[in-house]
Amino acid sequence: MPLTDDADLDRLLDAETIAVIGCSTTPGKAAHDIPAYLQQQGYRVIPVNPFADEILGEHAYDALADVEEDVDIVNVFRPSEEVPEILDAVRERHAARGDATAAWLQLGISHDDAATAAESDGIEVVQDRCMKVEHRRLRG
């Protein structure tokens, strides 16, 4: 079951490093402004976007598998139909490295079957929730 309990969401917000799949170079887009907000709150934001070299002053990686740093949460700004492939990459990374213990699918993004499969491999999944909204609500 995807995480919905406030205590669980708040616990996930203790993360330090967030890889953002679909991070945008365009200010004004949620996929840019929300990672920028998270960065301003002290999180290390690692952009994953094969069409950019740098976003928010950080090197942008082509794929999650290319990220060298340990990742706590994989934050997803891609359409729901891409979620199975993305969560497969999270599962592979988690199995190989032991990091990427959570996936956070932004508002409007969900895929129950892929989330269930990821959870069976020990990955906590949040679906259809904005990380910025939840951070503001829970951390004020």
DSSP file with accessible surface (Angstrom, degrees, kcal/mol):
  #  RESIDUE AA STRUCTURE BP1 BP2  ACC     N-H-->O    O-->H-N    N-H-->O    O-->H-N    TCO  KAPPA ALPHA  PHI   PSI    X-CA   Y-CA   Z-CA
    1    1 A M              0   0  187      0, 0.0   124,-0.2     0, 0.0     3,-0.1   0.000 360.0 360.0 360.0 128.9    0.0    0.0    0.0
    2    2 A P        -     0   0   29      0, 0.0   124,-0.2     0, 0.0     2,-0.2  -0.259 360.0 -94.7 -59.5 148.3    1.4    3.4   -0.9
    3    3 A L        +     0   0   22    122,-3.0   124,-0.4     1,-0.2     3,-0.0  -0.466  58.1 148.5 -69.1 133.0    2.2    5.6    2.1
    4    4 A T        +     0   0   92     -2,-0.2     2,-0.2   122,-0.1    -1,-0.2   0.441  35.9 109.7-135.7 -16.2   -0.5    8.0    3.1
    5    5 A D     >  -     0   0   86      1,-0.1     4,-2.6     4,-0.0     3,-0.2  -0.444  67.4-134.0 -71.5 133.6   -0.1    8.3    6.9
    6    6 A D  H  > S+     0   0   71      1,-0.2     4,-2.8     2,-0.2     5,-0.2   0.867 105.5  54.8 -55.6 -39.3    1.3   11.7    8.0
    7    7 A A  H  > S+     0   0   64      1,-0.2     4,-2.0     2,-0.2    -1,-0.2   0.913 110.6  45.5 -63.9 -40.1    3.8   10.0   10.3
    8    8 A D  H  > S+     0   0   52     -3,-0.2     4,-2.2     2,-0.2    -2,-0.2   0.914 113.6  48.9 -68.4 -43.2    5.2    8.0    7.4
    9    9 A L  H  X S+     0   0    0     -4,-2.6     4,-1.5     1,-0.2    -2,-0.2   0.932 111.7  49.5 -62.0 -44.1    5.3   11.0    5.1
   10   10 A D  H  < S+     0   0   54     -4,-2.8     4,-0.3    -5,-0.2    -1,-0.2   0.900 108.3  53.7 -62.6 -39.7    7.1   13.1    7.7
   11   11 A R  H >< S+     0   0   99     -4,-2.0     3,-1.8     1,-0.2    -1,-0.2   0.918 106.0  52.9 -61.7 -41.6    9.6   10.3    8.3
   12   12 A L  H >< S+     0   0   11     -4,-2.2     3,-1.9     1,-0.3    -1,-0.2   0.856  97.9  66.0 -62.4 -32.4   10.4   10.3    4.6
   13   13 A L  T 3< S+     0   0    2     -4,-1.5    -1,-0.3     1,-0.3    -2,-0.2   0.571  81.7  77.9 -69.9  -4.5   11.0   14.0    4.7
   14   14 A D  T <  S+     0   0  105     -3,-1.8    -1,-0.3    -4,-0.3    -2,-0.2   0.501  72.7 119.9 -76.1  -3.8   14.0   13.3    7.0
   15   15 A A    <   -     0   0   20     -3,-1.9     3,-0.1     1,-0.1    -3,-0.0  -0.097  50.7-161.6 -57.2 159.8   15.8   12.3    3.8
   16   16 A E  S    S+     0   0  143      1,-0.3    28,-3.1    27,-0.1     2,-0.5   0.718  71.3  43.9-110.3 -38.6   19.0   14.2    2.7
   17   17 A T  E     -a   44   0A  21     26,-0.2    55,-2.1    28,-0.0    56,-1.8  -0.954  59.7-174.5-122.6 128.2   19.4   13.4   -1.0
   18   18 A I  E     -ab  45  73A   0     26,-3.2    28,-3.0    -2,-0.5     2,-0.5  -0.977  12.6-154.6-124.5 118.7   16.6   13.4   -3.6
   19   19 A A  E     -ab  46  74A   0     54,-2.3    56,-3.2    -2,-0.5     2,-0.7  -0.816  16.4-151.2 -87.6 128.4   17.1   12.3   -7.2
   20   20 A V  E >   -ab  47  75A   0     26,-2.8    28,-2.6    -2,-0.5     3,-1.3  -0.880   2.2-155.2-110.6 104.8   14.5   14.1   -9.3
   21   21 A I  E 3  S+ab  48  76A  19     54,-2.6    56,-2.7    -2,-0.7    28,-0.2  -0.668  85.4  15.7 -77.6 121.8   13.4   12.2  -12.4
   22   22 A G  T 3  S+     0   0   16     26,-2.7    -1,-0.3    -2,-0.5    27,-0.2   0.643  83.1 173.8  88.2  17.0   12.1   14.6  -15.0
   23   23 A C    <   -     0   0    0     -3,-1.3     2,-0.3    25,-0.8    -1,-0.2  -0.342  24.2-136.0 -57.8 134.1   13.6   17.7  -13.3
   24   24 A S        -     0   0   12      7,-1.8    -1,-0.1     5,-0.1     5,-0.0  -0.714  19.2-150.0-101.8 150.5   13.0   20.7  -15.6
   25   25 A T  S    S+     0   0   77     -2,-0.3    -1,-0.1    30,-0.1    31,-0.1   0.503  75.3  96.5 -86.1  -5.7   15.3   23.5  -16.7
   26   26 A T  S >  S-     0   0   66      2,-0.0     3,-1.9     1,-0.0     7,-0.3  -0.760  70.8-139.7 -99.1 107.4   12.2   25.8  -17.0
   27   27 A P  T 3  S+     0   0   92      0, 0.0     3,-0.1     0, 0.0    -2,-0.1  -0.313  90.7  40.3 -57.5 143.3   11.4   28.1  -14.1
   28   28 A G  T 3  S+     0   0   62      1,-0.4     2,-0.3     2,-0.1     3,-0.0   0.088  90.6 106.9  99.8 -21.6    7.6   28.2  -13.6
   29   29 A K  S X> S-     0   0  117     -3,-1.9     4,-3.1     1,-0.1     3,-2.0  -0.708  76.3-128.3 -86.7 143.0    7.2   24.5  -14.3
   30   30 A A  H 3> S+     0   0   56     -2,-0.3     4,-2.4     1,-0.3    -1,-0.1   0.876 109.0  62.1 -56.2 -37.7    6.4   22.3  -11.2
   31   31 A A  H 34 S+     0   0   15      1,-0.2    -7,-1.8     2,-0.2    -1,-0.3   0.565 115.7  32.5 -70.3  -7.0    9.2   20.0  -12.2
   32   32 A H  H <> S+     0   0   26     -3,-2.0     4,-2.1    -6,-0.3    -2,-0.2   0.735 119.7  47.5-106.6 -48.7   11.6   23.0  -11.7
   33   33 A D  H  X S+     0   0   61     -4,-3.1     4,-2.3    -7,-0.3    -3,-0.2   0.844 110.0  51.2 -69.4 -35.9   10.1   25.0   -9.0
   34   34 A I  H  X S+     0   0   16     -4,-2.4     4,-2.6    -5,-0.3     5,-0.2   0.956 112.0  45.8 -69.8 -46.8    9.4   22.1   -6.6
   35   35 A P  H  > S+     0   0    0      0, 0.0     4,-2.6     0, 0.0    -2,-0.2   0.906 112.3  53.3 -60.0 -36.0   13.0   20.7   -6.7
   36   36 A A  H  X S+     0   0   15     -4,-2.1     4,-2.4     2,-0.2    -2,-0.2   0.924 109.2  48.5 -62.5 -43.1   14.2   24.4   -6.3
   37   37 A Y  H  X S+     0   0   18     -4,-2.3     4,-1.4     2,-0.2    -1,-0.2   0.934 111.2  49.7 -60.1 -46.1   12.0   24.6   -3.2
   38   38 A L  H  <>S+     0   0    0     -4,-2.6     5,-2.0     1,-0.2     3,-0.3   0.906 109.8  51.3 -61.7 -40.3   13.4   21.3   -1.8
   39   39 A Q  H ><5S+     0   0   59     -4,-2.6     3,-1.9     1,-0.2    -1,-0.2   0.921 107.5  53.0 -62.0 -41.8   16.9   22.6   -2.5
   40   40 A Q  H 3<5S+     0   0  145     -4,-2.4    -1,-0.2     1,-0.3    -2,-0.2   0.766 102.7  59.3 -65.2 -24.7   16.1   25.8   -0.6
   41   41 A Q  T 3<5S-     0   0   89     -4,-1.4    -1,-0.3    -3,-0.3    -2,-0.2   0.407 128.8 -95.8 -84.3   0.9   14.9   23.6    2.4
   42   42 A G  T < 5S+     0   0   67     -3,-1.9     2,-0.2     1,-0.3    -3,-0.2   0.442  79.1 136.5 103.5  -0.2   18.4   22.0    2.6
   43   43 A Y      < -     0   0   17     -5,-2.0     2,-0.7     1,-0.1    -1,-0.3  -0.536  58.6-121.5 -76.8 146.6   17.9   18.9    0.5
   44   44 A R  E     -a   17   0A  86    -28,-3.1   -26,-3.2    -2,-0.2     2,-0.5  -0.812  32.8-159.0 -83.1 116.5   20.6   17.8   -1.9
   45   45 A V  E     -a   18   0A   1     -2,-0.7   -26,-0.2   -28,-0.2   -28,-0.0  -0.901   9.5-167.7-103.8 124.2   18.7   17.7   -5.2
   46   46 A I  E     -a   19   0A   1    -28,-3.0   -26,-2.8    -2,-0.5     2,-0.2  -0.938  16.7-142.4-113.0 108.8   20.1   15.6   -8.0
   47   47 A P  E     -a   20   0A   0      0, 0.0    14,-2.5     0, 0.0     2,-0.5  -0.483  10.6-163.5 -73.7 139.6   18.4   16.3  -11.4
   48   48 A V  E     +ac  21  61A   7    -28,-2.6   -26,-2.7    12,-0.2   -25,-0.8  -0.960  35.7 131.1-122.8 106.4   17.9   13.4  -13.8
   49   49 A N    >   -     0   0   24     12,-2.2     3,-1.7    -2,-0.5    14,-0.1  -0.813  44.1-154.4-158.4 110.8   17.1   14.7  -17.2
   50   50 A P  T 3  S+     0   0   74      0, 0.0    12,-0.1     0, 0.0    13,-0.1   0.608  94.7  59.2 -68.1  -7.5   18.8   13.4  -20.4
   51   51 A F  T 3  S+     0   0  190     11,-0.1     2,-0.3     2,-0.0    11,-0.1   0.291 100.4  62.4-102.7   8.2   18.2   16.7  -22.2
   52   52 A A    <   -     0   0   10     -3,-1.7    -3,-0.2     9,-0.1     3,-0.1  -0.974  53.6-162.7-134.7 148.9   20.1   18.9  -19.7
   53   53 A D  S    S+     0   0  144      1,-0.4     7,-2.6    -2,-0.3     2,-0.3   0.756  84.4  11.5 -93.8 -33.6   23.7   19.2  -18.5
   54   54 A E  E     +F   59   0B 130      5,-0.3    -1,-0.4     7,-0.0     2,-0.4  -0.995  59.1 179.2-149.1 138.8   22.9   21.2  -15.4
   55   55 A I  E >  S-F   58   0B   6      3,-2.4     3,-2.1    -2,-0.3   -30,-0.1  -0.991  76.2  -2.8-140.2 134.6   19.8   22.2  -13.4
   56   56 A L  T 3  S-     0   0   38     -2,-0.4   -11,-0.1     1,-0.3     3,-0.1   0.823 129.3 -58.9  56.1  32.7   19.6   24.2  -10.2
   57   57 A G  T 3  S+     0   0   56      1,-0.2     2,-0.4     0, 0.0    -1,-0.3   0.561 116.1 111.1  76.0   8.5   23.4   24.4  -10.2
   58   58 A E  E <  S-F   55   0B  44     -3,-2.1    -3,-2.4     1,-0.0    -1,-0.2  -0.889  78.2-101.1-115.7 146.2   23.8   20.6  -10.1
   59   59 A H  E     -F   54   0B 107     -2,-0.4     2,-0.5    -5,-0.2    -5,-0.3  -0.409  38.5-136.3 -59.9 132.2   25.0   18.2  -12.7
   60   60 A A        -     0   0    3     -7,-2.6     2,-0.3   -14,-0.1   -12,-0.2  -0.838  15.2-146.3 -96.7 131.7   22.1   16.6  -14.5
   61   61 A Y  B     -c   48   0A  22    -14,-2.5   -12,-2.2    -2,-0.5    -9,-0.1  -0.665  13.1-135.1 -95.5 152.7   22.3   12.9  -15.1
   62   62 A D  S    S+     0   0   99     -2,-0.3     2,-0.3   -14,-0.2    -1,-0.1   0.818  86.3   4.3 -72.8 -34.1   20.9   11.0  -18.1
   63   63 A A  S >> S-     0   0   40    -14,-0.1     3,-1.5     1,-0.1     4,-0.5  -0.981  73.3-109.1-150.7 157.6   19.4    8.2  -16.0
   64   64 A L  G >4 S+     0   0    8     -2,-0.3     3,-1.6     1,-0.3    -1,-0.1   0.877 116.5  61.6 -56.9 -38.3   19.0    7.2  -12.3
   65   65 A A  G 34 S+     0   0   84      1,-0.3    -1,-0.3    -3,-0.1    -3,-0.0   0.752  98.5  58.2 -62.7 -22.0   21.6    4.4  -12.8
   66   66 A D  G <4 S+     0   0   80     -3,-1.5     2,-0.3     2,-0.0    -1,-0.3   0.633  77.4 108.9 -82.8 -14.8   24.2    7.1  -13.7
   67   67 A V    <<  -     0   0    1     -3,-1.6     4,-0.1    -4,-0.5   -48,-0.0  -0.498  49.2-169.0 -69.7 123.0   23.9    8.9  -10.4
   68   68 A E        +     0   0  143     -2,-0.3    -1,-0.2     2,-0.1     3,-0.1   0.812  59.7  80.5 -83.2 -33.2   27.0    8.3   -8.4
   69   69 A E  S    S-     0   0   53      1,-0.1     2,-0.2     0, 0.0   -23,-0.0  -0.331  92.9 -96.0 -73.6 156.3   25.9    9.7   -5.0
   70   70 A D        -     0   0  105     29,-0.1     2,-0.4    -2,-0.0    -1,-0.1  -0.501  41.6-150.9 -68.8 141.9   23.7    7.8   -2.6
   71   71 A V        -     0   0    0     -2,-0.2    29,-3.7     1,-0.1    30,-0.4  -0.956  20.6-175.1-120.5 133.2   20.0    8.6   -3.0
   72   72 A D  S    S+     0   0   57    -55,-2.1    30,-1.1    -2,-0.4    29,-0.7   0.886  75.8  18.5 -89.0 -50.9   17.4    8.5   -0.3
   73   73 A I  E     -bd  18 102A   3    -56,-1.8   -54,-2.3    28,-0.2     2,-0.7  -0.968  61.3-148.0-125.3 139.8   14.2    9.4   -2.3
   74   74 A V  E     -bd  19 103A   0     28,-2.4    30,-2.9    -2,-0.4     2,-0.5  -0.944  20.2-159.7-104.3 112.7   13.5    9.2   -6.0
   75   75 A N  E     -bd  20 104A   0    -56,-3.2   -54,-2.6    -2,-0.7     2,-0.5  -0.845   9.2-147.9 -96.7 130.3   11.1   12.0   -6.8
   76   76 A V  E     +bd  21 105A   0     28,-2.9    30,-2.0    -2,-0.5   -54,-0.2  -0.888  29.8 167.8-115.0 123.4    9.2   11.5  -10.1
   77   77 A F        +     0   0   28    -56,-2.7   -46,-0.1    -2,-0.5    -1,-0.1  -0.503  50.5 104.5-119.9  55.1    7.9   14.2  -12.5
   78   78 A R  S    S-     0   0   95     28,-0.1    28,-0.1     1,-0.0     5,-0.1  -0.929  80.0 -79.0-131.5 159.7    7.0   11.9  -15.4
   79   79 A P    >   -     0   0   48      0, 0.0     3,-2.2     0, 0.0     4,-0.5  -0.183  42.2-112.3 -60.5 152.2    3.7   10.7  -16.8
   80   80 A S  G >  S+     0   0   32     28,-0.3     3,-1.5     1,-0.3    29,-0.1   0.820 114.7  64.1 -54.8 -34.4    2.0    7.8  -15.0
   81   81 A E  G 3  S+     0   0  151      1,-0.3     4,-0.3     2,-0.2    -1,-0.3   0.734 101.2  52.2 -67.3 -16.4    2.5    5.5  -18.0
   82   82 A E  G <> S+     0   0   66     -3,-2.2     4,-2.1     1,-0.2    -1,-0.3   0.557  85.0  90.9 -91.2  -7.1    6.3    5.8  -17.5
   83   83 A V  H <> S+     0   0    0     -3,-1.5     4,-3.4    -4,-0.5     5,-0.3   0.887  78.3  56.9 -61.1 -42.3    6.1    4.8  -13.8
   84   84 A P  H  > S+     0   0   39      0, 0.0     4,-2.1     0, 0.0    -1,-0.2   0.946 111.4  43.5 -56.7 -44.5    6.6    1.1  -14.3
   85   85 A E  H  > S+     0   0  152     -4,-0.3     4,-1.8     2,-0.2    -2,-0.2   0.911 115.9  48.6 -65.3 -40.9    9.9    1.6  -16.1
   86   86 A I  H  X S+     0   0   19     -4,-2.1     4,-2.1     1,-0.2    -1,-0.2   0.942 112.0  47.5 -65.7 -45.8   11.0    4.2  -13.6
   87   87 A L  H  X S+     0   0    0     -4,-3.4     4,-2.8     1,-0.2    -1,-0.2   0.841 107.3  57.7 -68.7 -28.8   10.2    2.1  -10.6
   88   88 A D  H  X S+     0   0   71     -4,-2.1     4,-2.6    -5,-0.3    -1,-0.2   0.919 107.0  48.7 -61.4 -41.6   12.0   -0.8  -12.2
   89   89 A A  H  X S+     0   0   35     -4,-1.8     4,-2.4     2,-0.2    -2,-0.2   0.889 111.1  49.8 -65.1 -38.2   15.1    1.4  -12.3
   90   90 A V  H  X S+     0   0    0     -4,-2.1     4,-2.9     2,-0.2    -2,-0.2   0.931 111.2  49.3 -64.3 -44.5   14.5    2.3   -8.6
   91   91 A R  H  X S+     0   0   65     -4,-2.8     4,-2.6     2,-0.2    -2,-0.2   0.913 111.4  48.9 -61.3 -43.5   14.2   -1.4   -7.7
   92   92 A E  H  X S+     0   0  136     -4,-2.6     4,-2.2     2,-0.2    -1,-0.2   0.921 113.4  46.7 -62.6 -44.3   17.4   -2.3   -9.6
   93   93 A R  H  X>S+     0   0   12     -4,-2.4     4,-3.1     2,-0.2     5,-0.6   0.926 112.1  50.2 -64.1 -44.6   19.3    0.5   -7.9
   94   94 A H  H  X5S+     0   0   41     -4,-2.9     4,-2.0     1,-0.2    -2,-0.2   0.925 112.5  47.2 -60.8 -43.0   18.0   -0.5   -4.5
   95   95 A A  H  <5S+     0   0   88     -4,-2.6    -1,-0.2    -5,-0.2    -2,-0.2   0.889 119.3  39.9 -66.1 -37.9   19.0   -4.1   -5.0
   96   96 A A  H  <5S+     0   0   87     -4,-2.2    -2,-0.2    -5,-0.2    -1,-0.2   0.862 134.2  15.9 -80.9 -37.3   22.4   -3.2   -6.3
   97   97 A R  H  <5S-     0   0  104     -4,-3.1    -3,-0.2    -5,-0.2    -2,-0.2   0.589  88.1-127.2-115.7 -20.4   23.3   -0.3   -3.9
   98   98 A G  S  <<S+     0   0   49     -4,-2.0    -4,-0.2    -5,-0.6    -3,-0.1   0.440  78.0  99.7  83.9  -2.9   20.9   -0.5   -1.0
   99   99 A D        +     0   0   13     -6,-0.5    -1,-0.3     1,-0.1   -27,-0.2  -0.131  44.6  69.3 -97.9-160.2   19.9    3.2   -1.4
  100  100 A A        +     0   0    0    -29,-3.7   -28,-0.2     1,-0.1    -6,-0.2   0.956  55.2 165.1  50.6  59.7   16.9    4.6   -3.1
  101  101 A T        +     0   0   57    -29,-0.7    23,-2.6   -30,-0.4     2,-0.3   0.520  56.9  39.5 -86.2  -4.9   14.6    3.3   -0.3
  102  102 A A  E     -de  73 124A   0    -30,-1.1   -28,-2.4    21,-0.2     2,-0.4  -0.998  59.1-158.8-145.9 148.3   11.6    5.5   -1.3
  103  103 A A  E     -de  74 125A   1     21,-2.8    23,-2.5    -2,-0.3     2,-0.6  -0.996   9.1-162.4-124.9 131.6    9.9    6.7   -4.5
  104  104 A W  E     -de  75 126A   0    -30,-2.9   -28,-2.9    -2,-0.4     2,-0.6  -0.953   4.6-159.4-118.7 109.9    7.7    9.8   -4.4
  105  105 A L  E     -d   76   0A   0     21,-3.5    24,-1.8    -2,-0.6     4,-0.2  -0.817  24.2-125.2 -92.3 121.9    5.3   10.2   -7.3
  106  106 A Q    >   -     0   0    6    -30,-2.0     3,-2.3    -2,-0.6    22,-0.7   0.010  45.6 -57.1 -64.1 171.4    4.2   13.8   -7.7
  107  107 A L  T 3  S+     0   0  119     21,-0.3    -1,-0.2     1,-0.3    22,-0.1  -0.165 127.6  17.8 -52.0 128.9    0.6   15.0   -7.8
  108  108 A G  T 3  S+     0   0   54      1,-0.2     2,-0.5    -3,-0.1   -28,-0.3   0.428 102.4 107.8  87.8   0.0   -1.3   13.4  -10.6
  109  109 A I    <   +     0   0   17     -3,-2.3    19,-2.2    -4,-0.2     2,-0.3  -0.944  37.8 134.8-116.2 125.2    1.2   10.6  -11.0
  110  110 A S        +     0   0   49     -2,-0.5   -27,-0.2    17,-0.2     2,-0.2  -0.986  26.2 179.1-161.0 157.9    0.4    7.0   -9.9
  111  111 A H     >  -     0   0   61     -2,-0.3     4,-2.5   -28,-0.1     5,-0.2  -0.609  11.7-165.3-163.4  97.8    0.6    3.4  -11.0
  112  112 A D  H  > S+     0   0  105      1,-0.2     4,-2.6     2,-0.2     5,-0.2   0.878  87.3  49.4 -58.9 -44.0   -0.7    0.9   -8.4
  113  113 A D  H  > S+     0   0  129      1,-0.2     4,-2.2     2,-0.2    -1,-0.2   0.932 114.2  44.8 -64.2 -44.7    0.8   -2.3  -10.0
  114  114 A A  H  > S+     0   0   10      2,-0.2     4,-2.4     1,-0.2    -1,-0.2   0.894 113.1  51.8 -66.0 -38.2    4.2   -0.8  -10.3
  115  115 A A  H  X S+     0   0    0     -4,-2.5     4,-2.8     2,-0.2    -2,-0.2   0.925 109.3  49.8 -63.8 -42.9    4.0    0.7   -6.8
  116  116 A T  H  X S+     0   0   83     -4,-2.6     4,-2.0     1,-0.2    -2,-0.2   0.915 110.8  49.6 -62.3 -42.2    3.0   -2.8   -5.4
  117  117 A A  H  X S+     0   0   28     -4,-2.2     4,-0.7     2,-0.2    -1,-0.2   0.917 112.2  47.7 -63.7 -42.4    5.9   -4.4   -7.1
  118  118 A A  H ><>S+     0   0    0     -4,-2.4     5,-1.9     1,-0.2     3,-1.1   0.923 110.3  52.1 -64.3 -42.6    8.4   -1.8   -5.8
  119  119 A E  H ><5S+     0   0   41     -4,-2.8     3,-2.1     1,-0.3    -1,-0.2   0.861 101.5  60.3 -63.0 -34.2    7.0   -2.2   -2.3
  120  120 A S  H 3<5S+     0   0   90     -4,-2.0    -1,-0.3     1,-0.3    -2,-0.2   0.741 103.9  52.4 -66.1 -19.1    7.5   -5.9   -2.5
  121  121 A D  T <<5S-     0   0   75     -3,-1.1    -1,-0.3    -4,-0.7    -2,-0.2   0.191 129.9 -95.9 -99.3  13.7   11.2   -5.2   -3.0
  122  122 A G  T < 5S+     0   0   50     -3,-2.1     2,-0.5     1,-0.3    -3,-0.2   0.637  80.5 134.7  88.1  15.5   11.3   -3.0    0.1
  123  123 A I      < -     0   0    2     -5,-1.9     2,-0.3    -8,-0.1    -1,-0.3  -0.860  50.4-136.0-100.9 127.8   10.8    0.4   -1.5
  124  124 A E  E     -e  102   0A  54    -23,-2.6   -21,-2.8    -2,-0.5     2,-0.4  -0.634  23.9-157.8 -80.0 138.3    8.3    2.8    0.2
  125  125 A V  E     -e  103   0A   0     -2,-0.3  -122,-3.0  -124,-0.2     2,-0.4  -0.973  16.4-170.4-127.0 131.1    6.1    4.5   -2.4
  126  126 A V  E     -e  104   0A   0    -23,-2.5   -21,-3.5    -2,-0.4     2,-0.4  -0.968  18.2-165.8-111.9 132.3    4.1    7.7   -2.2
  127  127 A Q        +     0   0   21     -2,-0.4   -17,-0.2  -124,-0.4   -21,-0.1  -0.932  57.2   1.6-122.1 146.5    1.7    8.4   -5.1
  128  128 A D  S    S+     0   0   82    -19,-2.2     2,-0.3   -22,-0.7   -21,-0.3   0.842  94.8 117.5  55.6  42.6   -0.2   11.4   -6.3
  129  129 A R        -     0   0   60    -24,-1.8     2,-0.5   -20,-0.2    -1,-0.2  -0.998  63.9-124.4-141.1 140.3    1.1   13.8   -3.7
  130  130 A C     >  -     0   0   12     -2,-0.3     4,-2.5   -24,-0.3     5,-0.2  -0.698  11.8-151.4 -84.5 124.3    3.2   16.9   -4.0
  131  131 A M  H  > S+     0   0    0     -2,-0.5     4,-2.4     1,-0.2     5,-0.2   0.869  97.3  51.3 -64.4 -35.2    6.4   16.8   -2.0
  132  132 A K  H  > S+     0   0   52      2,-0.2     4,-2.8     1,-0.2     5,-0.2   0.945 110.8  47.6 -66.6 -46.3    6.4   20.6   -1.6
  133  133 A V  H  > S+     0   0   82      1,-0.2     4,-2.5     2,-0.2    -2,-0.2   0.930 114.9  46.0 -60.2 -45.7    2.8   20.7   -0.4
  134  134 A E  H  X S+     0   0   16     -4,-2.5     4,-2.8     2,-0.2     5,-0.3   0.895 111.8  51.7 -67.7 -37.6    3.5   17.8    2.1
  135  135 A H  H  X S+     0   0   15     -4,-2.4     4,-3.0    -5,-0.2     5,-0.4   0.951 113.1  44.5 -62.3 -47.9    6.7   19.4    3.3
  136  136 A R  H  X S+     0   0  140     -4,-2.8     4,-1.4     3,-0.2    -2,-0.2   0.903 116.5  47.1 -61.9 -41.7    5.0   22.7    4.0
  137  137 A R  H  < S+     0   0  118     -4,-2.5    -2,-0.2    -5,-0.2    -1,-0.2   0.914 123.9  30.3 -67.8 -42.8    2.0   21.0    5.6
  138  138 A L  H  < S+     0   0   43     -4,-2.8    -2,-0.2    -5,-0.2    -3,-0.2   0.755 132.6  30.4 -90.9 -27.3    4.1   18.7    7.9
  139  139 A R  H  <        0   0   89     -4,-3.0    -3,-0.2    -5,-0.3    -2,-0.2   0.470 360.0 360.0-112.3  -7.8    7.2   20.8    8.4
  140  140 A G     <        0   0   98     -4,-1.4    -4,-0.2    -5,-0.4    -3,-0.1   0.737 360.0 360.0  55.6 360.0    5.7   24.3    8.2
